[in-house]
Amino acid sequence: MKSEAIPSMEGQLADAVRPRDREATRQRLLAAARALFSEHGYEHVTVRMIAAEAEANVALVGRYFGSKAGLFGEVLQGEPTIRRILDGDPEGLAGRLAEYAAKRMNHDPKSRILRSLEHSSQDSEVKALVRERLRMAFVEPIVEVLGDDPEAHARARMATMLFLGIGSMRRTFGPEPATPADVARLTAMFEVCLHG
């Protein structure tokens, strides 16, 4: 009877420790993937490279994320969204979006996630992930704020295009601090996108 109790106790101890190890390993895989994708691009990074960088078993990528594309999708999910900007008075939304966009004009275009997307932009799996990320991080949150507006999706897509254009300009010409006049112009453009 005692010999049966010992393995059961060991199994319980192993189960108690495993979830913490599992989450730590998952976070190491995410960190390794973020670093490797940003440095080499999606196409040039293998699951084996990610596992080696994270000091994890290669099979764990599939177990925790389903695939390399699933892991890339998780990396994208970790990036900020505009949801916090949408909180507040709906009448001031265009101004809040303009201020956020103006800050982005001066962000370093060499950020890891931007490099990752630039390196990987031609991959069909990545295009689908980026499209979904834009939909969930930008388009849908704006649609929710616009509520019953029958043009909500079209308006949200236009506002998202404005954001994308700012990002493209920043990557092409480098970061540039926004002036108060830039914020005023952006506010007017977001007003047109959202209510025009």
N, C-alpha and C positions, 0 to 999 in steps of 0.2 A: 504494500500500500504506500509506504514512504517513497519508493522509487518512482511511482507514478506522480506523486505530489511534486517532486523536484522539477521534472521537465515542465509540468504545467506552470509552476512558479517562474521558471526561466522564460517560458513562452510569454507569460504576462509581462515580465520585465522587458523583454525584447519589443513587445508591442507598445509598451509605454515610451520607449526610447525612439522607436522607428519614426513616428510622425514628425518629431523635431528634426531628425536627420533628413527626412524626406523633404521638408520645407527648406532646410539649409542647402541641400543639393539642388533643389529646384531654383533657388535664388542664385546659386553659383552658375548654373546653366544659363539663366537669363543674363547675368552679368557678362559671362563669356561671350554669349551670342551677340549682345549689344556691342561689345568691343570689337569682335571679329567682323560683324556685318558692317560696322561703320568704317573699319579700316580697309576691308577687301571687297565689300559688296556682296549681295545675296548669292550671286551665281558662283563666286569663287570660294565660298565657305562651305565646308562639308560638315556633316553631323559628327564625324570622327574628330575634326578639328575642335569643334565646340566642346565635345566630351573631354578631350585631352586638356584643353585650356581650363575646364572646370574641375579637372581631376575626378571625373565621374564615368561610370559605365556608359558606353554608347547607347545601350538599349534603353536607358532612362530618358533619353530625348523623346523617343516614341511613346514611352509610358506616360510621361508627364505632359507632353505637348502634341502628341499624335504624329508629327512630322516636322521637318525643318521649316516648312511654310507655317505650320501652327506655332512654332517657336517664334518665328519672325512676327507673326500676328500678336503674340503676347508682348514682344518688345514694343510694338506700336501702341498696344493698350496702355503701357506704362507712361506714355507721353501725355502732357497736359491737354485738357480740353477747354472750351470756352464756357462751360456750364456755370462757373462762378461769376462770370461777367454778365450772364443773363439774369442773375438774381437782381431784383430791384424794380424800380419804376419802369414799366414798358416804354413810357414816353422818352426816357433817357437812354434807351438801348443803343441808338445810333451813336451817341456820344461815347458810351462805354466801349463799344466795338471800335470806334475810331482811336480812342486812347490806347487800347490793346494793340491795334494794328500799328500805331505810331511807335510803340515800344518795340515791336517786332522789327521795324525798319532798322533799328540800331543793334539788334542781336547779332552775335557772331555767326556768319554763314557756315562756319566749320563745325557746327554742333554735330554730335555723333549721329543723331537720328537723321538729320538732313543729309549728311554724307552717305549714310546707309541707303536712303531713298534715291539719291542721285546715282550711286553706283549700281543700283538694282532696278532702275526705272523701266528697263526693257523686258524684264522677266514677267511672263504672263501671270504666274502665281502672285508675284509681288504687286502687280497692277490691281488684281482683285482685292488683295488685302488693303492696299492704300485706298482704293475706292470705298471699301467698307469702313475703314477708319475715318475717312472724310465724312461719310454719311453719318456715322455714330457720334463723332466728336464735334462736327460743325452743323451739318444740314439739319439733322433731326432735332437737336436742342433748339435751334432757331425756329423750326416749324412749331415746336411745342409752345414757344412764347407767343408766336403769331396767332395761335389758337384757331378760330373758325374761319380765318381768311381763306377764301377759295384759291388764292394765288400763293399760299404759304410756301409750298415746295419750290415754286419758281423763284420767289423772293429769297428764300434761304440759299438756293443754289447761286443766285447772283451775288449775295453777300459773301459766300464761300469763294467764289471766283475772285472777288476783290482781295480777299486774304491771300489766295494763291498767287495773284499777280504781284503783291507786295513781296512775298517770299522769293519769287523768281527774280525780281529786280534786285533784291538784297544779295542773292547768290551771284548775280551777274556783275553788279557794280560795287558790292561790298556794303558793310553797314554804314548807315548815315543817320545822324540824329534828326528827329522830326522837329520842325518848328511849330509854334502855335498856329501859323497859317496852314501848315500841313494837316494838323488835327482838325481845323475848321473845314478844310476841303474834304477830308475823309468823312467827317460827320455828315456833310451834305451828301456825299456819295452813298453812305450807308442809309441815310434817310430815303433816298431815291430807291435803293434796293429793297428796303423793307416796307415802304409806304407809298412810293411813287406810282 
